[in-house]
Amino acid sequence: MIHDREPIRVALLGCGTVGTEVLRLLQDQPEEFAARTGAPMLVTGVAVRRPHKHPDVPEHLLTTDAQALVEGDVDVIVELIGGIEPARSLLLTALKSGKSVVTANKALLAEHGSELYAAADASGADIYFEAAVAGAIPLLRPLRESLAGDRINRVMGIVNGTTNYILSAMDSTGAGYSETLDEAGRLGYAEADPTADVDGFDAAAKAAILASLAFHTRVTASDVHREGISAVTPGDIAAARTLDRTVKLLAICERVVDEDGTESVSARVHPAMIPRSHPLAGVGDAFNAVFVEAEAAGQLMFYGQGAGGAPTASAVLGDLVAVARNLVVAGKGPRESAHAQLPMRPMGKTPTRYHISLDVADKPGVLSQVAATFNEHDVSISVVRQQGRGAEASLVVVTHTAPDAALRSTVDKIAQLPVVREVVSVMRVEGESS
């Protein structure tokens, strides 16, 4: 009988929006969780910094001594405090003592994942982290388990709800970045300090985790090329619209194969134009979606709520059930898979495409001079459009695929041409054949 089994003892580190929801669901549905795991689950403590700010948590569970809670009589640590320290030290203590861990800490995993995996392997403990990327969306477990027998070639997605809300609003209203960011803050989509989101740090940490799982290679946040959205203008959005595209902040992780068969991993986060016909183009507001391309499975898309208390708690509880089941049957969850250890490909050598908008002089020979510059750098042109006259003359160029460094050098050289008054905007193009 389930109730005859010893309970699975769970400690929560942190009880903010997500932790509060996790605790509520565990307390409201004890019979349901016991049936799913094969044993009762008992919350033995909740570590917080300011107990008086948690009146809904039973007083006997609250503690400010997270270290003592981790070292105590507990089976599973659920870490929801975020950041690197003290989370890293607490989780290493837990794992080294054989306690399993459930975490939503993408920054910690992106920087110190290998250290945590090693501690888990040494003691036989589990570490699960579905909630670290894309909130409620079941994404990491399919990469880690369901697609373990397949070869993944590309993972591209929208993994930050704040930036997706801002870019979606700019696209639908024509408003500028600053006013849309202010509106996102008023609606609760943006933090008081939105730097981690709008400058791409959050998405880069998630990209590191996705690339690590997809390509069986250790990738850290510092390996990910990162650009934010603060430089995106209404003009960029309008330019995308004229080409039936939209602008999204994308996390792109791909396996790049050179002509000689050498493989490497590219991981990058930056704004990009994608066709409105692409499945990611219709992902609006603060939702997340990730597009996976695998050799046998083909194209897969995972879509849903990327943040929020209840959605993220759903992912945390899914991991907690999996860990508890393993404890009941003396099993183990998946371990780190880093056997491929592919080299990281620098952004300059990563193949991509550019959309370039130029303010040019209205005189003969402009197009030929610009085209000659592209030819000098061995970059071919896919689309070119000249419009306007006089002071309004402009030239729009979309390239074929080329190494990013070659494209960047081409733009720098074009900016020096006498017939070019200004390079108005430069943005990468993704989601379509070159």
Buried (B, 14 or more C-beta within 10 A) or exposed (E): EEEEEEBBBBBBBBBBBBBBBBBBBBBEBBEEBBEBBBBBBBBBBBBBEEBEEBEEBEEEBBBEEBEEBBBBEBBBBBBBBBEEEBBBEBBBBBBBBEBBBBBBBBBBBBBBBBBBBBBBBEBEBBBBBBBBBBBBBBBBBBBBEEBEEBEBBBBBBBBBBBBBBBBBBBBEEEBBBEEBBEBBBEEEBBBEEBEBBBBBBBBBBBBBBBBBBBBBBBBBBEBBBBBBBBEBBBEBBBBBBEBEBBBBBBBBBBBBEEEEEEBBBBBBBBBBBBBBEBEBBEBBEBBBBBBBBBEEBEEBEBBBBBBBBBBBBBBBBBBBBBBBBBBBEEEBBBEBBBEEEBEBBBBEBBBBBBBBBBBBBBEEEBBEBBBEBBEEBEBEBBEBEBEEEEEEBBBBBBBBBBBBBBBBBBBEBBBEBEBBBEBBBBBBBBBBEE
